[in-house]
Amino acid sequence: MLGSIPSPSSGALDLGPLTLHLYGLTLLVAILAAIWLTGKRWTALGGEWELVTRVAVWGVAFGVIGARVYHDLTSWSEVPSPKWQGVFEVWKGGLGVWGGIFLGTVVGAIVVRRAGASVAVFADCAAPGLLLAQAIGRIGNYWNQELYGKPTDLPWGLEIDPAHRPVQYFDQATFHPTFLYELIWNLVGVGVLLYVSKRFRIKPPALFALYVAWYTFGRFFEELLRIDPSHHIAGLRLNAWVSIILFVLSAGYFVWHQFFSERPHKPHEPEHRPAMAIPKSRVR
């Protein structure tokens, strides 16, 4: 083996009486990055930072709840014992991105709608930020030595301590760093979404649909590598099927909404939306 990626010996940092969980710190950085990018895009179109902050507070809170519920329901065997306590121990890992995106998006949309702003336009502004947060959040899996892929002897193989290896792979030392694969894929996606948004005239919420399609396309291939416990249907992991379904729906919606819905326009014209087209949020 020419080389490998070492894993951290611990996912926590002890600062005297205070223990800092690096998984949670990584999620905090991811959330702040999403808020920053979304806020930059929203205010550039005439929106207010106050609405972005409000959406973040409610969306993140319910997004974490949705992500944890999805994980607990689909990966019950991975919930730490005792179960009544383990279902709440988010800092030990275990957030299902599908549940987080769904519930966080629903609650965020409610907040935007109650503010009198455009849910579709806000969703497009948030799409690159959400993908950026997902990229950064994957570093949390690195701290916890979790959600890695099959054994590999590639130079970028990830070293996993024996205590974190599945029984059937106990004699293997290095594995595919699927967290790194997804991180790179998501960062590339952020660039693609920003380029498409700037270069082409996109009818909201088509950019949000493109974000879902981009993420699920890459996630499907990641699922083919992962070896953590999962329900299987017809030989594929549950999340692989979820990726297929969401990709078909989101890609189909993007094409239909962008090219065949009402008020069609030339899709290759640069995007110049007037700021006044977005209603100012109303403080309640």
PyMOL commands that set and color helices and strands:
alter all, ss='L'
color gray80, all
select helices_A, chain A and resi 22-44+49-74+76-78+83-86+90-92+97-114+119-137+139-144+162-164+167-169+178-199+206-223+238-259+275-277
alter helices_A, ss='H'
color red, helices_A
select strands_A, chain A and resi 12-15+18-21+158-159+174-175+232-233+236-237
alter strands_A, ss='S'
color yellow, strands_A
deselect
rebuild
show_as cartoon
